Amino acid sequence: MALRRWVGRAIGLDVHRDFCVVAICEDGKVRSAGRVPSTPEGLGLLAESLLPTDRVALEVTGSCWEVARILEPVVDRVIVVSPDDTGISSARAKTDKLDSRTLASLLWKGELDAVWVPDERCRILRRRLARREQLMRARTRSKNEIQAVLQRRLQAKPPFADLFGVKGRQWLAGLELPVEERESVDAGLRQIAFLDAEVAAVDRLVAQQALAWPEIRRLMTVSGVNLICAASFLAAIGEPSRFLTSRKLVAYLGLDPKVRQSGEAPARSGRISKRGSANARWALVEAAWSVVKQPGPLRAFYERTRGRRGHGKAIVATARKLTVLFWCMLTRGEDYAHQRPALTKKKQRQLELTAGAPARTKQAAGIWSTNRAILHAERALAEQAEVSYKRMVTDQKAGRPSRKVGASATPERA
């Protein structure tokens, strides 16, 4: 939200790892105020020199939230802005002093749009998911190193689907390899075992947080949506009610197409903008891959879009449709209308087990076969919903007036 012109002092901070450059704008006149160390002590001294009527602006950096936390109690407001919205990065002359002066001037004029500040719960979830992503990348790198060893030694494909499962690791341990290659494989397996334990520990923390977050469990009622997708989505957007429409949320996550129009030429839409959280966008696309494998209206939408635009664009369109669906579910406080209750119950139980709940020691006879029968019956209902969606789309197309004229006009062809 853009701010109006401020009548008090506007403070601009250009934050670096070791120091912050300060500028002050008062009555439209900007002056530099030197540097302060980027330490709790240095920022504490800066806070003591500020007035309760001051406002402070700084750009998003790795330490901006801690700086804002220290300064917020002593000033009127701390505004954290996106670097893309200030125009500083594209300026002809760019120095720390000029950057701080620009921030102070824009803040005094009321031309800065503040980014949304996540609450403590959302901030903790973001850090946990970011740590999980780093662990996953490190584990993938170790697996690729082992695959490279097999390729160098001209080894055939392993007889197992999962090379790093129990049988796959036994197969790797029994391979005859040179000493240096054996050392690489053994080191990689030790790293993978360690990273598996770390990922499981983070998953347990995320699951424990999800049990106390009803919105995450609500998103998991959609078939194909798991814990990480739901948690990544909510960690990125925070409070869903701050988006007035689903289109604003789609644009916030960068799933809206770019539009180009000039003069009398018609508007053209291109690739998606890819603004906002890349992790949330990745989680939605990954969820779309799983959703389209489950029967239901979303799979029917994907198949209809794939027939016109191809597979890649259909998956992205499904991710966008999933975003709109999530917004509707969260703002209305409703679960997914076409959910499969038995599958949802299974995912909820898996969530509890991941969070550390004790496993059941013994179940009554016949429960497993009964659950399988329920799953098959619910899948049949989901397939009926998919057929109903296709019929609705066909009826809508048939009811539209034809725009084509002339003797050669045929349906869908000119």
C-alpha positions as CSV (number, residue, x, y, z in Angstrom):
1,M,0.0,0.0,0.0
2,A,1.4,3.4,-1.0
3,L,2.0,5.9,1.7
4,R,1.0,9.6,1.7
5,R,3.5,12.4,2.0
6,W,4.9,12.3,5.5
7,V,5.0,15.5,7.6
8,G,7.7,14.3,10.0
9,R,11.2,13.1,9.2
10,A,11.8,10.3,6.7
11,I,14.9,8.1,7.3
12,G,16.5,6.1,4.5
13,L,18.7,3.1,5.4
14,D,20.9,1.3,2.9
15,V,21.7,-1.9,4.8
16,H,24.9,-3.9,4.3
17,R,26.4,-6.7,6.2
18,D,28.9,-4.6,8.2
19,F,27.2,-1.1,8.2
20,C,24.1,0.9,7.3
21,V,24.3,4.2,5.5
22,V,21.7,6.7,6.9
23,A,20.0,9.6,5.1
24,I,17.4,12.0,6.5
25,C,14.7,13.9,4.6
26,E,13.0,16.8,6.5
27,D,10.7,19.3,4.8
28,G,11.7,18.0,1.4
29,K,15.5,18.5,2.0
30,V,17.7,15.5,2.1
31,R,21.0,15.2,4.0
32,S,23.3,12.3,4.6
33,A,23.9,11.3,8.3
34,G,26.9,8.9,8.0
35,R,27.2,5.2,8.8
36,V,26.3,3.0,11.8
37,P,27.5,-0.5,12.3
38,S,25.1,-3.3,11.4
39,T,25.2,-4.8,14.9
40,P,22.6,-4.8,17.7
41,E,24.7,-2.3,19.6
42,G,25.1,0.1,16.6
43,L,21.5,-0.1,15.6
44,G,20.5,0.4,19.3
45,L,22.5,3.7,19.2
46,L,20.7,4.7,16.0
47,A,17.3,3.9,17.6
48,E,18.1,6.2,20.5
49,S,18.7,9.1,18.1
50,L,15.4,8.7,16.3
51,L,12.2,10.4,17.2
52,P,8.8,8.7,17.9
53,T,7.4,10.6,14.8
54,D,10.1,9.3,12.4
55,R,9.5,6.8,9.7
56,V,12.2,4.5,8.4
57,A,12.6,2.9,4.9
58,L,14.9,0.1,3.9
59,E,15.1,-2.5,1.1
60,V,14.6,-6.2,1.4
61,T,17.9,-7.9,2.4
62,G,18.9,-10.9,4.4
63,S,19.0,-8.9,7.6
64,C,16.3,-6.4,7.0
65,W,13.7,-8.1,9.3
66,E,16.1,-8.0,12.3
67,V,16.9,-4.3,11.6
68,A,13.1,-3.6,11.4
69,R,12.5,-5.5,14.7
70,I,15.1,-3.3,16.5
71,L,13.8,0.0,15.1
72,E,10.0,-0.6,15.2
73,P,9.5,0.1,19.0
74,V,11.0,3.6,18.8
75,V,9.6,5.1,15.6
76,D,6.2,5.6,14.0
77,R,6.7,3.0,11.3
78,V,9.4,0.9,9.6
79,I,8.7,0.4,5.8
80,V,10.4,-2.5,4.1
81,V,10.3,-2.1,0.3
82,S,11.1,-4.3,-2.7
83,P,14.3,-3.3,-4.7
84,D,12.3,-3.6,-7.9
85,D,9.9,-0.8,-6.8
86,T,12.4,1.9,-5.9
87,G,14.2,2.2,-9.3
88,I,17.6,2.3,-7.4
89,S,19.0,-0.7,-9.3
90,S,18.5,1.0,-12.7
91,A,19.8,4.4,-11.7
92,R,22.7,5.8,-13.8
93,A,24.8,6.7,-10.7
94,K,24.5,4.2,-7.8
95,T,26.3,4.5,-4.5
96,D,25.4,3.7,-0.9
97,K,25.0,7.4,-0.1
98,L,22.7,8.0,-3.1
99,D,20.7,4.9,-2.4
100,S,19.9,6.0,1.2
101,R,19.1,9.5,0.0
102,T,16.7,8.1,-2.6
103,L,14.9,6.0,-0.1
104,A,14.5,8.9,2.3
105,S,13.2,11.2,-0.5
106,L,10.7,8.6,-1.8
107,L,9.5,7.9,1.7
108,W,8.9,11.6,2.4
109,K,7.0,12.0,-0.9
110,G,4.8,8.9,-0.1
111,E,5.9,7.0,-3.2
112,L,7.0,3.8,-1.6
113,D,4.9,0.6,-1.5
114,A,5.6,-1.4,1.7
115,V,5.9,-5.2,1.3
116,W,3.8,-7.4,3.6
117,V,5.6,-8.3,6.8
118,P,5.1,-11.9,7.8
119,D,4.1,-12.7,11.4
120,E,6.3,-14.9,13.7
121,R,4.5,-18.1,12.8
122,C,4.8,-17.5,9.1
123,R,8.5,-16.4,9.5
124,I,9.4,-19.7,11.3
125,L,7.7,-21.8,8.7
126,R,9.5,-20.0,5.9
127,R,12.9,-20.6,7.5
128,R,12.1,-24.3,8.1
129,L,11.0,-24.8,4.5
130,A,14.1,-22.9,3.2
131,R,16.4,-25.2,5.3
132,R,14.6,-28.2,4.0
133,E,15.1,-27.1,0.4
134,Q,18.9,-26.6,1.0
135,L,19.1,-30.1,2.5
136,M,17.2,-31.6,-0.5
137,R,19.6,-29.9,-2.9
138,A,22.6,-31.2,-1.0
139,R,21.2,-34.7,-1.0
140,T,20.5,-34.5,-4.8
141,R,24.1,-33.4,-5.3
142,S,25.4,-36.4,-3.4
143,K,23.2,-38.8,-5.4
144,N,24.4,-37.2,-8.7
145,E,28.0,-37.8,-7.6
146,I,27.3,-41.5,-7.1
147,Q,25.5,-41.7,-10.5
148,A,28.6,-40.1,-12.1
149,V,30.8,-42.8,-10.6
150,L,28.6,-45.5,-12.2
151,Q,28.7,-43.7,-15.5
152,R,32.5,-43.4,-15.4
153,R,32.9,-47.1,-14.7
154,L,30.4,-48.1,-17.5
155,Q,28.0,-49.7,-15.1
156,A,24.7,-50.9,-16.4
157,K,21.4,-49.5,-15.0
158,P,20.7,-51.0,-11.5
159,P,18.0,-53.7,-11.3
160,F,16.0,-51.5,-8.9
161,A,13.7,-48.6,-9.4
162,D,15.2,-46.8,-6.4
163,L,19.0,-46.9,-6.4
164,F,19.2,-45.4,-3.0
165,G,16.6,-47.6,-1.3
166,V,17.5,-50.6,0.9
167,K,18.2,-53.0,-1.9
168,G,19.8,-50.4,-4.0
169,R,22.3,-49.5,-1.3
170,Q,23.1,-53.2,-0.9
171,W,23.7,-53.4,-4.6
172,L,26.0,-50.4,-4.5
173,A,28.0,-51.9,-1.5
174,G,28.6,-55.1,-3.5
175,L,30.0,-53.5,-6.7
176,E,33.6,-54.0,-7.6
177,L,35.1,-50.6,-8.0
178,P,38.6,-49.1,-7.8
179,V,39.7,-47.8,-4.4
180,E,39.2,-44.1,-5.2
181,E,35.7,-44.7,-6.7
182,R,34.7,-46.9,-3.8
183,E,35.7,-44.1,-1.4
184,S,33.5,-41.7,-3.4
185,V,30.5,-44.0,-3.3
186,D,30.8,-44.8,0.4
187,A,31.2,-41.1,1.3
188,G,28.2,-40.2,-0.8
189,L,26.1,-42.9,0.9
190,R,27.1,-41.6,4.3
191,Q,26.1,-38.1,3.3
192,I,22.8,-39.3,2.0
193,A,22.0,-41.1,5.2
194,F,22.9,-38.0,7.3
195,L,20.8,-35.7,5.0
196,D,17.9,-38.1,5.2
197,A,17.9,-37.8,8.9
198,E,18.0,-34.0,8.7
199,V,15.2,-33.8,6.2
200,A,13.1,-36.1,8.4
201,A,13.8,-33.8,11.4
202,V,12.6,-30.7,9.5
203,D,9.6,-32.6,8.2
204,R,8.7,-33.4,11.8
205,L,8.9,-29.8,12.8
206,V,6.8,-28.7,9.8
207,A,4.2,-31.4,10.5
208,Q,3.9,-30.3,14.2
209,Q,3.3,-26.8,13.1
210,A,0.7,-27.9,10.5
211,L,-1.3,-29.7,13.2
212,A,-1.9,-26.4,14.9
213,W,-2.6,-24.6,11.5
214,P,-6.1,-25.6,10.3
215,E,-5.6,-23.9,6.9
216,I,-2.8,-26.3,6.0
217,R,-4.9,-29.3,6.8
218,R,-7.8,-27.8,4.7
219,L,-5.6,-27.5,1.6
220,M,-4.5,-31.1,2.0
221,T,-8.1,-32.2,1.4
222,V,-7.4,-31.7,-2.3
223,S,-6.3,-35.0,-3.9
224,G,-2.6,-34.8,-4.8
225,V,-1.7,-31.9,-2.5
226,N,0.8,-32.9,0.3
227,L,2.1,-31.3,3.4
228,I,5.0,-29.5,1.7
229,C,2.8,-27.9,-1.0
230,A,0.2,-26.7,1.4
231,A,2.9,-25.3,3.9
232,S,4.9,-23.6,1.1
233,F,1.7,-21.9,-0.2
234,L,0.7,-20.6,3.2
235,A,4.2,-19.6,4.1
236,A,4.4,-17.5,0.9
237,I,1.1,-15.7,1.1
238,G,0.6,-15.6,4.9
239,E,-2.9,-14.2,5.5
240,P,-5.2,-15.1,2.5
241,S,-7.7,-12.4,3.3
242,R,-5.3,-9.6,2.3
243,F,-5.9,-10.5,-1.3
244,L,-9.2,-9.1,-2.4
245,T,-9.5,-11.3,-5.5
246,S,-8.0,-14.6,-6.7
247,R,-6.5,-12.7,-9.6
248,K,-4.4,-10.6,-7.2
249,L,-3.1,-13.8,-5.6
250,V,-2.2,-15.3,-8.9
251,A,-0.3,-12.2,-9.9
252,Y,1.4,-12.2,-6.4
253,L,2.8,-15.7,-7.1
254,G,3.9,-14.9,-10.6
255,L,1.5,-17.3,-12.4
256,D,-0.2,-14.5,-14.5
257,P,0.9,-14.1,-18.1
258,K,2.8,-11.0,-19.2
259,V,0.8,-8.6,-21.5
260,R,2.2,-6.5,-24.2
261,Q,0.1,-3.8,-26.1
262,S,1.1,-0.7,-28.0
263,G,-0.8,1.6,-30.3
264,E,-3.7,0.0,-32.3
265,A,-2.2,-3.5,-32.1
266,P,-4.2,-5.9,-30.0
267,A,-2.8,-7.0,-26.6
268,R,-0.6,-10.1,-26.6
269,S,-0.1,-12.4,-23.7
270,G,3.2,-14.2,-23.3
271,R,5.0,-16.3,-20.6
272,I,4.1,-16.1,-16.9
273,S,5.7,-13.2,-15.0
274,K,7.4,-15.4,-12.4
275,R,7.2,-12.7,-9.7
276,G,6.9,-13.5,-6.1
277,S,8.0,-16.6,-4.2
278,A,9.7,-19.1,-6.5
279,N,9.4,-21.8,-3.9
280,A,5.6,-21.5,-3.7
281,R,5.3,-21.5,-7.5
282,W,7.5,-24.6,-7.7
283,A,5.4,-26.3,-5.0
284,L,2.2,-25.5,-6.9
285,V,3.6,-26.8,-10.2
286,E,4.7,-30.0,-8.5
287,A,1.3,-30.4,-6.9
288,A,-0.3,-29.9,-10.4
289,W,1.7,-32.9,-11.6
290,S,0.1,-35.0,-8.8
291,V,-3.3,-33.5,-9.1
292,V,-3.7,-34.3,-12.8
293,K,-3.1,-38.0,-12.0
294,Q,-6.2,-38.1,-9.7
295,P,-9.7,-38.3,-11.2
296,G,-11.7,-35.1,-10.8
297,P,-12.5,-31.8,-12.4
298,L,-8.9,-30.6,-12.2
299,R,-7.7,-33.5,-14.4
300,A,-10.5,-32.8,-16.9
301,F,-9.4,-29.1,-17.0
302,Y,-5.8,-30.2,-17.6
303,E,-6.8,-32.6,-20.4
304,R,-8.9,-29.9,-22.1
305,T,-6.1,-27.4,-21.9
306,R,-3.5,-29.9,-23.1
307,G,-5.5,-30.5,-26.2
308,R,-5.3,-26.8,-27.1
309,R,-2.0,-25.6,-25.7
310,G,0.2,-28.6,-25.0
311,H,1.4,-30.3,-21.9
312,G,3.7,-27.6,-20.5
313,K,1.2,-24.8,-20.6
314,A,-1.5,-27.1,-19.4
315,I,0.5,-27.9,-16.2
316,V,1.1,-24.2,-15.5
317,A,-2.6,-23.5,-16.1
318,T,-3.5,-26.2,-13.7
319,A,-1.2,-24.7,-11.1
320,R,-3.0,-21.4,-11.6
321,K,-6.3,-23.1,-11.3
322,L,-5.1,-24.7,-8.1
323,T,-4.1,-21.2,-6.7
324,V,-7.6,-19.9,-7.4
325,L,-9.1,-23.0,-5.7
326,F,-6.9,-22.5,-2.6
327,W,-8.0,-18.9,-2.4
328,C,-11.6,-19.8,-2.5
329,M,-11.2,-22.6,0.1
330,L,-9.3,-20.3,2.5
331,T,-11.4,-17.2,2.2
332,R,-14.7,-19.2,2.4
333,G,-13.5,-21.5,5.2
334,E,-14.5,-24.6,3.3
335,D,-12.8,-27.9,2.4
336,Y,-12.5,-29.2,-1.1
337,A,-15.9,-30.1,-2.4
338,H,-14.7,-33.1,-4.5
339,Q,-12.3,-34.5,-1.8
340,R,-12.1,-38.2,-1.1
341,P,-12.6,-38.6,2.6
342,A,-10.8,-41.9,3.0
343,L,-7.7,-40.5,1.2
344,T,-8.0,-37.3,3.3
345,K,-8.1,-39.3,6.5
346,K,-5.1,-41.3,5.4
347,K,-3.1,-38.1,4.7
348,Q,-4.1,-36.7,8.1
349,R,-3.0,-39.8,9.8
350,Q,0.3,-39.7,7.9
351,L,0.7,-36.1,9.1
352,E,0.3,-37.2,12.7
353,L,2.9,-39.9,12.3
354,T,5.3,-37.5,10.7
355,A,4.8,-35.1,13.7
356,G,5.8,-38.0,16.0
357,A,2.5,-39.6,17.0
358,P,2.8,-43.2,18.2
359,A,1.9,-45.8,15.6
360,R,-1.1,-48.1,16.3
361,T,0.0,-51.5,17.6
362,K,-2.8,-53.6,16.3
363,Q,-5.9,-53.1,14.1
364,A,-9.1,-55.1,13.9
365,A,-9.2,-57.7,11.2
366,G,-10.8,-56.6,7.9
367,I,-10.1,-52.9,8.3
368,W,-7.6,-52.8,5.5
369,S,-9.9,-54.5,3.0
370,T,-12.7,-52.2,4.1
371,N,-10.5,-49.1,3.6
372,R,-9.5,-50.4,0.1
373,A,-13.2,-50.8,-0.8
374,I,-13.9,-47.3,0.4
375,L,-11.0,-45.9,-1.6
376,H,-12.2,-47.6,-4.8
377,A,-15.8,-46.3,-4.3
378,E,-14.5,-42.7,-3.7
379,R,-12.4,-42.9,-6.8
380,A,-15.4,-43.9,-8.8
381,L,-17.3,-40.8,-7.4
382,A,-14.3,-38.6,-8.4
383,E,-14.4,-40.0,-11.9
384,Q,-18.1,-39.2,-12.1
385,A,-17.3,-35.6,-11.1
386,E,-14.7,-35.5,-13.9
387,V,-17.2,-36.7,-16.4
388,S,-19.7,-34.1,-15.1
389,Y,-17.2,-31.3,-15.6
390,K,-16.5,-32.4,-19.2
391,R,-20.2,-32.5,-19.9
392,M,-20.7,-29.0,-18.4
393,V,-17.9,-27.6,-20.6
394,T,-19.3,-29.3,-23.7
395,D,-22.8,-27.8,-23.0
396,Q,-21.4,-24.4,-22.5
397,K,-19.6,-24.5,-25.8
398,A,-22.7,-25.7,-27.6
399,G,-24.8,-22.9,-26.1
400,R,-22.4,-20.1,-27.3
401,P,-23.4,-18.3,-30.5
402,S,-21.2,-19.0,-33.4
403,R,-19.0,-16.1,-34.5
404,K,-18.0,-17.6,-37.8
405,V,-19.9,-16.6,-41.0
406,G,-19.7,-17.7,-44.6
407,A,-20.3,-20.9,-46.5
408,S,-17.0,-22.4,-45.4
409,A,-17.5,-21.8,-41.7
410,T,-17.4,-25.1,-39.7
411,P,-17.2,-25.7,-36.0
412,E,-13.7,-24.7,-34.7
413,R,-12.6,-24.0,-38.2
414,A,-12.8,-21.0,-40.5
